[in-house]
Amino acid sequence: MKTYLVIIIIVFFTWGCDNGNDNGGVTPSGVAELSGEISQNRTLTANNKYTLKGFVYVKSGVILTIEAGTIIKGDKNTKGSLIVLPGAKIIAEGTKENPIVFTSSQERGSRSAGDWGGIIILGNAPVNKTPIVIEGENVSTFGGNNAADNSGILRYVRVEFAGIAFEPDKEINGLTFGGVGNGTTVDYVQVSYSGDDSFEWFGGTVNATHLISLSPVDDDFDTDNGFSGRVQFGLSIRDPKVSDQCACSSSNAFESDNDGAGTAAIPQTSAKFANMSIFISEGTPNSKYNDGILIRRNSALSIYNSLIIGAYPKAGLELNGSASQANYKSGASVIQGLVLIGMTKPILTTDSVKFYSNNNYTHWTVADVLLPETFNSLKNPSFLPQSASPLLNRGIALPSDFRTSPYIGAFSTENWTESWTNFDPQNTNY
């Protein structure tokens, strides 16, 4: 009896105390299920593995902390998704050596785009539609007047095989931001094999650096509803055989709208991207590919010092519609230091004179820019330009709200993708 009583006390202590380690709901296999609402502060620890079941909500006022090295899998049958509501925070701070991984619950070799829902982060920063509910989940509202709103930290995080359509043209992306403020930190994030967009911003002011989009079905970087943040250093590598097959959509590297109807609603979509490298891997792009950059519906997107290589069938840059054309002519939308290679028609704009007078280049070839042979490999890419590459010295001086980087594309002499990324998640044993 004495020995038995001691065992009971030890077990109760291990499972009952709150010492910052997450043991609640752990099965004998070491996997904890996350479902329903997270309504009090919680820490997910790297010594456990987790499965998202259905829509999992982090409630307002709650902080979800995720330790470096933690693995979280999205359940396929219930379309597991993590939704951080306005007023909540996610602190997912991995390291270069131990990134945080959100991935498919399917076995190695049988994973697919859209195996689970994805991650949605919602905040109280300005959007240009009220009320507005987030696409895909179609219930939760977001947005407000706090441009400096803080939804937490995403650093050294991978999101794999997410992005699922709950109805046509109403998908959850790999990573979705809705009204997220610039108090939030987003740095070193890779989204791979998303069933819709890799990254989509609906309004908000959040800034981001070092983003990677690997082989999404739809767009790489999609901006809507008044997003006005700043994104610097981004990479996309696309599979030419994979594109959005929905009749209502096409696949673009950048797609940008002010809103769905192209109105003058404010704040206007006016995000700025700099030092982006966009590549299509070897092969002829599927017919549902469209543009490298599609700016339409009164968007005033700006892009600086960026490189796009690929046979986009419509254009490298398309300014679609009179409103977006006017934004470009007025200077609300700025395109400078852009290199377009591989398109039959580099640009579709009524102001080509302005385009070619703003340090933009369409006459170079792949050989001219002196990239490694495997720069667009899906599984074993290499990025750093040779020392004689014109990419290293033809960039413009960026606006003051960017880091100083007067080169074109995402890379100069440092490969910032090393160690924390994974270009072959299909064959990784999680």
N, C-alpha and C positions, 0 to 999 in steps of 0.2 A: 504493500500500500504506500509506503513511503516513497519508493522509487517511482511509482505510477503518478503520484501527486506532483513530484518534481517535474516530470515530463509534461504534464498538463500546464504547469505554470510557464515553462519555457516556450511551448507552442503558442500560448496566449500572448506572451510578450512579443514574440517575433512577428505575429500577424496583426497585433492590435496597436502597436505604437506608431506614432507619426514622426519619423526621424528623417524625412526627406526622401526615403527610398520607397518606390512604388511596388508593393506586393499584392495589392488588392485584385482579386479575380484571376490570379495566376493559376493555370491548369498544371497538372503533373508534368506536362511536356514543356513547361516553361513559357507558354504563350498566354498573354492576358488579352481578354476581349474588351474593346472600347465600344460602347454603344450608348445611345440616348444622350443625356445631358451631362456635361462636366460642370457642376455647379459650385465647386469649391476648388481652391488652388490645388494643383496636382503636379507631381514630377514623374515623368517617365524615365526609367533608368536603363542604362546600356546592358545591364546583366539580365534583362528580360526582353522578350520579343512581344509585339503587340499586333492585334488584328482589329481593324476598323470594321464594325458591322453597321450597315445602314448609315443614315445621317447622324454624325456625332457632333454635337454643338458645344462650343465653349461659351458659357453664358457671360453676359456683361458683368464687369467687375472681377472676373476670374482670370488667373494667370495659369496657363498651361506651360510648364517648363519641360524641355526635352534634352536629356543629357547627350553630349557628344558620343557618337558611335551607336546610338539607338537605332533599331530597325523596326519599322511599322509597316504592316502589310494591309492592303485594302482587300476586303472580302468581295469576291466576284459575284456571288449569288445575291447579296443584298446591296451591291453597288456602293460599298463603303466609301464615305466621304468625311473629311474634317472641315467643319465650318466654324470659323472664329467670328463671333458676332460683334457688332459695334460696342465699344467699351470693354471688350475682353482683350487679352494679350496672349500671343504665343512667343515663347522665348526658346527658339530652336537654334542653339549656338553650337554647331559642330566645330571641328578643327580640320586643318589640312590632312592630318594623319587619321582622324576619326570623324568623317562626315556623318551626318544624320541621313538615313535613307528611308524614304517612303516608296514602297514597291508593290508589285503584284503578289497575291497569295498563291498563285499558280506555281507549279514545279518548274525547275530549270528546264528550258527547251520547249515549254508549252505556254509561254507568256505572250500576250498580245496587247496592242494598243486598246485602251478602253476596258481593261480588266477590272478597274474600280473607278470610283468617281473622280477624286482629286482633292485639292486643297483650295478652300475659299476663305479669304480674309476680308472682313468688312470693317469699315471705320466711319468716322464722323466728319471727314473732309468734304469739301464742296463737290457736287455733281450738278449736271445741268438738267436734271429731270426730277420732279417731286410730285407724288411719291415714286420711288423706284424700287423694284425687287430684283434680286440677283438672278441672272440667267442660269438655267439648269435646275437649281433648287426651286426657284420660282415662288418663294414664300417670304424670305427674310428681306427687310428693307435696310437701307444704308444711306449714308451721306449726311452732311450737316454744314456747319459754318467754321469748323476748327481745322484750318489748313495744317496746323502743327500736330494734329492728332497722332497718337502713338499706339500702334497695334502690336509692337514687340520687335523681335529680331528673327530674321532668317539669315543664317550665315553658314556656309559650307553644308548645304543641303541638296540632296538629290531627290527628284520625283520621277518615278518610272512607271510606264504602262497605265497611266491614269487617263482621264478625259473620256467621258461617256455621255451618250445622247439619251436624255430622258424623253425627248420628243424632237422632231425635226427642227433644226436651226435653234435649239434650246439646249445646248450642251454644257456640261461642266468641263472646264479646261484642265490641263495639268495643274496650273497655278493661276488662280483668279484673284484679282484685287478689286474691291468695290468701295470707293470713297475712302481709301487708305491715305493717311496723312504723312507728311514728311518728317514726323518724329519717329517713324518706323525705319528700321535698318534692314536693307535687303542687299546682300553681297555674297558672291560665290554660290550661285544656285543653278543647277542643271536640271532641265526637264527633258526626259527622253521618252520617245514613242508614245506621245499623247494621242488619244483618239479624236481630239479636236485641236484647238490652239495650244501651243506650249505656254505662252504667257498672254493674259488679257487683262487690261486695265479699264474699268468702268469709272470714269471720273477719278477724283483724288489728286494728291500732290506728291505721293511717295516717290523717292529717288531710288535708283538701283545701280549697282555696278557688277561686272563680271557675271553675266548671264549666258547660259548655254541652252540652245534649243537643238535637240537631236531627233531628226526624222519624225516630225509630227504629221498628222493626217491633214490638218487644215493650215492655219497661219502660224508663223513663228512669234511675231510680236503684234498684237492687236490692241488698238487704242480707241476708246469711245467715251461719250458722255462727259466731255470736259476734262479728260486727264491732262494734267499740266506738269507732270514730274519730269525728271531728268534721268536718262539712262546712258551710262558710259561703259564701254568695253563689253561687247556682246558677240557671240558666235552662233551661227546656225550651220548645220550640215544636214542636207535633205536627201532622202532617197527618191530618185526620179520616178520610181514605180508607184510611190505612195502619195495620194492626194485625196482631197475631200470629194466624195462622189455624190453628195447631196445636190439635187438640181438647183437649189437656191444659193449655192455657194461655189467658190473656187479657192485655190490655194495660192497664197502670197506670202512673201517673207514679212513684209510690213503691210498691214491693212489698217486704215484710219478713217473714222467717221466722227463728225461732231455729234450727231445722233442718227437714228435709223432713218429719219425723214430729211436729213440735211438742213435743219432749221438753223436760225441764228441764236439758238438758246445759249445762255452763258452760265458758267464759264465755258469758253470755247475750247475744244480739244486743241492743245498747243504744246504737246510734249516735245522734248528735244532729245534726240539720240546722237551719240558721237562714238567714233571708233568701233564700228560694227563690221564684222566679217561674215558674209553670207555666201554659202557655197552649196551647189547642187552636185551630188556625187555623180560618178560616170554613168552615162546612159541617156536616152531620150526622155525628157519629162512627159509624164502622163498628160493627156489632153485637158485635164481639169486644172493644170497649172495656169497661172495668169501673169501676174507682175512680180518683179522684185520688190517694188514699192508701189502701193496703191493708196493714193491720198484722194479722198472723195467726200461727198456729203458735207461740204463746208468745213472740213478739218483744216487746221493750220499747223500740221506737223512739220518739224524741222529736223534735218539730218545733216551731220557734219562728218568729214574725214572717215568715210565708210567705203567698203569694198563689197561689190556683189559680182560673183562669177557664176554664170549658169545660163542655160538656154531657155529663159522664161519666154513662152511663146507670144505673149502680147507685147510686153515692153519691160525694160529695166526699171523705168520710172514712169508712172502714169498719174497725171493730175487730171482727175475725172470730174467734169462738171464745171459750170461757170463760177460757182462760189469758191471752189478750191483753186481754180485758175486765178481768180481775183485775189485770194489770200497770198498766192505766190507773187503776183505782180506788185502787191502793196508792201511786201516784205514781212507780212505776218507769218508766212511760211518760208523758211530759208533752206536752200539746198546748196551746200558748199563742200568742196573737197570730196566729191563722190566719184568713184571709179566704177564703171559698168563694163563688164566683159562677157561676151558670149551670146548676147541677144541680137536677133536680126534687126529689131527696132529698139534702139537704146532708150528713147524717150518719146512720150506722148504728151505734149504740152504746147500751148499756143505761144509760148514765150521762149523759144529755143535760143534766141540771141542772149537773153539774160542767163540761161543755163550755162552756155559755153563760155561766158565771160566771168564766171564765178568759180574758177579753179575746179571745174568738173571735167572728167576725162572719159571718153568712150572709144578712143582709137587704140588703146593698148591691147595686147594679147596676153594670154596666160604666161607665155614665155617671157614677155617683157617685164613682168612684175617679180620674177625670180623667187617664186615660192617653192617649198619642197614638193617633190613629186606626189606625195600622199596628202597634200593639203586638204583634199575633199574626201578622204577615205572615211567611211562610216565607222569602222572598227579600230583603225590604227592611224589616226590623223597626225600630221605634223605641220606646224604653222609658221615658224619663224622665217621671215624673209631673209634672203642673202644680204650681205652688207651693201651690195651695189644696187639693191632694189629701189626703184623710184618711190615706192610706197613710204620709205623711211624719211623722205625729205620734201614731199610735195603737199603735205597737209597744211591747212590754214591755221592761224592762231584762233583757238576756240574762245567762245564767250567766257567771261570770267567765272561763271558758275560751274564750269567743268574743270577737271584737273588738267594741267598743262600736258599735252600729248600731241605735238605737231606732226604726227604721222598718220597715214591712212590705213584703216583697218584696226583690228583688235590687238595686234601684236607688233612689238618692235624687237627687243632683245630678250624679253622675259616671257616664258611660257607659263602663264598663270593657271593653266588647266592641270598642271602636274599634281599627282598624288591623290587629290580628292575626287576626281571625276571617274566615270565608268562609261566607256564607249561600247561595251558588250554586256549589258545587264541581262540579256537573254540567257547567257551561260554562266552567270554568277550563282554560286551556292549560298543563299541567304539563310 
